[in-house]
């Protein structure tokens, strides 16, 4: 289970925070809006109303100890850049930042931001990739050029079998991170987990291996 921070609760930031939390990770969200903080408080580990431009505050939450920080602030390019500079100075290991333009992105790149997101452009790419995937794949998150996390409806061939019997890691080089059975989520299910009809599996693997999943079983 990872530990992540999301700064800024616009549509993009809220989506990232909720998705990370649903995958079983610890999530700290920070926003200056009391209303937005209250709305998401029940869905994440910790929600704090604060100004992320305050260096003392960032130190107080030990921001450098987290696995990654997502800067999703959209109100001000200047504020966005300042927060990213503070995060770098404080030693944050991995920073993902939302950029409003190519120029903004170039500035963030020079600061040393690890991954820059252009929401509209990335959404277009996301839709294109989704169209080429199996109809069983419900959603996906690209975590690197080589690896992807997907939500996949359990194929009929999986029903009634345990994860040990399927042995997806050995046969397909794919790992199951979680399984959804109705409203229940099992994080890191063991080999004895039995797949039922209607289960949703959260899997990680290369784009190529995941696309071939149905054909290999």
C-alpha positions as a printed NumPy array, in Angstrom:
array([[  0.   ,   0.   ,   0.   ],
       [  1.425,   3.346,  -1.071],
       [  1.174,   6.771,   0.53 ],
       [  0.231,   9.703,  -1.701],
       [ -0.607,  13.398,  -1.457],
       [ -2.983,  15.246,  -3.776],
       [ -2.833,  19.047,  -3.709],
       [ -5.855,  20.752,  -5.265],
       [ -9.389,  19.356,  -5.403],
       [-10.671,  20.377,  -8.799],
       [-12.187,  17.644, -10.975],
       [ -8.765,  16.259, -11.869],
       [ -7.383,  16.256,  -8.327],
       [-10.536,  14.777,  -6.837],
       [-10.549,  12.003,  -9.447],
       [ -6.919,  11.111,  -8.716],
       [ -7.522,  11.098,  -4.953],
       [-10.645,   8.946,  -5.124],
       [ -9.009,   6.465,  -7.52 ],
       [ -5.887,   6.05 ,  -5.369],
       [ -8.059,   5.565,  -2.301],
       [-10.278,   2.998,  -4.046],
       [ -7.132,   1.007,  -4.914],
       [ -6.336,   0.72 ,  -1.209],
       [ -3.674,   3.407,  -0.834],
       [ -3.303,   6.   ,   1.907],
       [ -4.204,   9.414,   0.534],
       [ -3.711,  12.877,   2.028],
       [ -5.562,  15.672,   0.212],
       [ -4.879,  19.389,   0.649],
       [ -7.025,  22.271,  -0.559],
       [ -7.814,  25.822,   0.546],
       [-11.569,  25.223,   0.225],
       [-13.247,  23.98 ,   3.399],
       [-16.224,  22.82 ,   1.326],
       [-14.141,  20.656,  -1.011],
       [-12.162,  19.196,   1.887],
       [-15.363,  18.223,   3.708],
       [-16.867,  16.669,   0.568],
       [-13.973,  14.245,   0.106],
       [-13.053,  13.63 ,   3.757],
       [-14.968,  10.34 ,   4.011],
       [-13.302,   8.91 ,   0.906],
       [ -9.611,   9.454,   1.714],
       [ -7.284,   8.837,   4.644],
       [ -6.79 ,  12.498,   5.596],
       [ -8.2  ,  15.757,   4.215],
       [ -6.738,  19.081,   5.313],
       [ -7.797,  22.66 ,   4.592],
       [ -4.518,  24.504,   4.082],
       [ -2.442,  26.597,   1.703],
       [  0.142,  24.353,   0.046],
       [  2.276,  27.437,  -0.659],
       [  3.1  ,  27.507,   3.06 ],
       [  6.479,  25.805,   3.483],
       [  6.028,  25.359,   7.234],
       [  2.762,  23.517,   6.655],
       [  4.367,  21.188,   4.097],
       [  7.119,  20.415,   6.585],
       [  4.563,  19.77 ,   9.328],
       [  2.915,  16.964,   7.35 ],
       [  6.333,  15.471,   6.502],
       [  5.584,  15.84 ,   2.794],
       [  8.925,  14.284,   1.769],
       [  8.009,  10.969,   3.394],
       [  5.233,  10.219,   0.88 ],
       [  5.762,   8.039,  -2.188],
       [  4.512,  10.735,  -4.548],
       [  2.741,  14.093,  -4.611],
       [  0.218,  15.113,  -7.263],
       [ -0.054,  18.881,  -7.775],
       [ -3.487,  19.401,  -9.32 ],
       [ -3.893,  23.122,  -8.559],
       [ -5.534,  25.007, -11.407],
       [ -6.333,  28.476, -10.036],
       [ -2.94 ,  30.064, -10.667],
       [  0.026,  29.048, -12.781],
       [  2.267,  31.039, -10.459],
       [  0.962,  29.229,  -7.369],
       [  1.297,  25.869,  -9.126],
       [  4.935,  26.579,  -9.998],
       [  5.731,  27.818,  -6.479],
       [  4.297,  24.695,  -4.852],
       [  6.303,  22.446,  -7.184],
       [  9.474,  24.367,  -6.344],
       [  8.792,  23.959,  -2.619],
       [  8.211,  20.23 ,  -3.042],
       [ 11.523,  19.837,  -4.859],
       [ 13.34 ,  21.853,  -2.183],
       [ 11.795,  19.709,   0.551],
       [ 13.008,  16.495,  -1.093],
       [  9.762,  14.954,  -2.364],
       [ 10.704,  11.745,  -4.188],
       [  8.237,  11.858,  -7.087],
       [  6.073,  14.756,  -8.279],
       [  3.227,  14.618, -10.775],
       [  1.916,  18.048, -11.792],
       [ -0.96 ,  19.324, -13.881],
       [  0.037,  21.873, -16.53 ],
       [ -2.306,  24.367, -18.18 ],
       [ -0.187,  24.852, -21.311],
       [  2.924,  23.593, -23.048],
       [  4.867,  26.6  , -21.741],
       [  3.717,  25.875, -18.199],
       [  4.803,  22.28 , -18.689],
       [  8.234,  23.339, -19.91 ],
       [  8.727,  25.414, -16.755],
       [  7.697,  22.478, -14.575],
       [ 10.096,  20.23 , -16.463],
       [ 12.962,  22.643, -15.753],
       [ 12.046,  22.666, -12.065],
       [ 12.439,  18.904, -12.043],
       [  8.845,  17.656, -11.932],
       [  8.896,  13.915, -12.68 ],
       [  5.662,  13.646, -14.689],
       [  3.635,  16.435, -16.265],
       [ -0.054,  15.957, -17.041],
       [ -1.963,  17.842, -19.73 ],
       [ -5.554,  16.767, -18.875],
       [ -7.227,  17.423, -22.239],
       [ -4.384,  15.904, -24.268],
       [ -4.054,  12.925, -21.939],
       [ -7.801,  12.31 , -22.04 ],
       [ -7.668,  12.125, -25.834],
       [ -4.868,   9.569, -25.644],
       [ -6.757,   7.681, -22.927],
       [ -9.87 ,   7.391, -25.098],
       [ -7.819,   6.199, -28.077],
       [ -6.051,   3.53 , -26.025],
       [ -9.31 ,   2.411, -24.421],
       [-10.836,   1.846, -27.863],
       [ -8.075,  -0.637, -28.718],
       [ -8.402,  -2.63 , -25.503],
       [-10.512,  -5.678, -24.796],
       [-14.228,  -5.045, -24.202],
       [-13.745,  -6.637, -20.757],
       [-11.405,  -3.839, -19.649],
       [-13.491,  -1.231, -17.836],
       [-10.864,   1.357, -16.952],
       [ -7.12 ,   1.814, -16.777],
       [ -4.371,   3.995, -15.319],
       [ -1.051,   4.253, -17.142],
       [  1.685,   4.351, -14.485],
       [  4.637,   4.308, -16.897],
       [  5.192,   3.933, -20.643],
       [  5.512,   0.179, -20.074],
       [  3.049,  -0.64 , -17.295],
       [ -0.666,  -0.126, -16.788],
       [ -3.194,  -0.824, -14.048],
       [ -6.575,  -1.971, -15.374],
       [-10.002,  -2.803, -14.036],
       [-11.2  ,  -5.861, -15.905],
       [-14.459,  -7.764, -15.688],
       [-13.541, -11.343, -14.826],
       [-13.74 , -13.422, -18.049],
       [-16.158, -16.334, -17.988],
       [-13.181, -18.718, -18.094],
       [-12.048, -17.399, -14.681],
       [-15.329, -18.083, -12.859],
       [-15.06 , -20.746, -10.159],
       [-11.261, -20.829, -10.251],
       [ -8.802, -19.604,  -7.652],
       [ -6.039, -17.154,  -8.427],
       [ -3.573, -19.952,  -7.696],
       [ -5.177, -22.127, -10.371],
       [ -5.089, -19.289, -12.905],
       [ -1.453, -18.484, -12.029],
       [ -1.602, -15.235, -13.984],
       [  1.818, -14.059, -12.842],
       [  3.582, -17.075, -14.316],
       [  1.385, -17.508, -17.383],
       [  0.804, -13.872, -18.379],
       [  3.278, -11.822, -16.327],
       [  0.277, -10.079, -14.704],
       [ -0.366,  -9.467, -10.995],
       [ -3.76 ,  -8.984,  -9.334],
       [ -3.7  ,  -5.992,  -6.962],
       [ -7.31 ,  -6.164,  -5.81 ],
       [-10.646,  -7.813,  -6.493],
       [-14.1  ,  -6.265,  -6.24 ],
       [-16.996,  -8.505,  -5.319],
       [-20.086,  -6.328,  -5.262],
       [-19.449,  -3.503,  -2.802],
       [-16.56 ,  -5.359,  -1.144],
       [-12.949,  -4.796,  -2.171],
       [-10.248,  -7.341,  -1.344],
       [ -6.785,  -5.76 ,  -1.519],
       [ -3.936,  -8.102,  -2.541],
       [ -6.135, -11.235,  -2.681],
       [ -4.34 , -14.485,  -1.876],
       [ -4.019, -17.53 ,  -4.088],
       [ -7.079, -19.106,  -2.476],
       [ -9.372, -16.284,  -3.67 ],
       [-12.177, -17.77 ,  -5.795],
       [-13.446, -15.674,  -8.685],
       [-17.213, -15.369,  -9.024],
       [-19.257, -14.201, -11.975],
       [-19.424, -10.402, -11.904],
       [-16.12 ,  -9.906, -10.069],
       [-13.944,  -6.976, -11.103],
       [-10.182,  -7.562, -11.018],
       [ -7.61 ,  -4.79 , -10.646],
       [ -4.504,  -6.004, -12.474],
       [ -1.073,  -4.604, -13.265],
       [  1.14 ,  -5.562, -16.16 ],
       [  2.55 ,  -4.347, -19.436],
       [  0.142,  -2.905, -21.989],
       [  0.939,  -5.799, -24.329],
       [  0.417,  -8.529, -21.724],
       [ -2.861,  -7.035, -20.52 ],
       [ -4.236,  -6.826, -24.058],
       [ -3.427, -10.52 , -24.565],
       [ -4.966, -11.55 , -21.247],
       [ -8.167, -13.024, -22.646],
       [ -6.372, -14.943, -25.385],
       [ -3.919, -16.588, -22.984],
       [ -6.417, -18.152, -20.621]])
